[in-house]
């Protein structure tokens, strides 16, 4: 299991941030009221997150951090509906800075994953790359065939 980076103990649950995922745990009375007494932990992998919305807490209002996922229908009515959204954790004013750090770290992790995904070539792209090297005379026919077989798992 990866190392816990950040932990937010919110009003309607707890958010744990790891290198590859966030876990939303529904602990506490308010969490059980808002989300049901039998709701389990929810794991959201960083590569699933398409957007993060943060509403900082004010003097009289709770704040929230909400995650948008592909195909998800997140609350669009702000705080009064966010407390029932399963991808949202509400927090107190004293946690505004922590939530800002969590959001920044998640965005950094999302960017790192996008970069690593764009640097990975598919087997077909790899074969094309080696074919071009063969056509340009950089590698031999035998080297090309060997790389092709390895990429095709033969």
Secondary structure by P-SEA (a helix, b strand, c coil): ccccccccccccbbbbbcccbbbbbbccaaaaaaccccccbbbbccccccbbbbbbbccccccbbbbbcccccccccccccccccccbbbbcccaaaaaaaaaaaaaaaaaaaaaaaaacccaaaaaaaaaaaaaaccccaaaaaaaaaaaacc
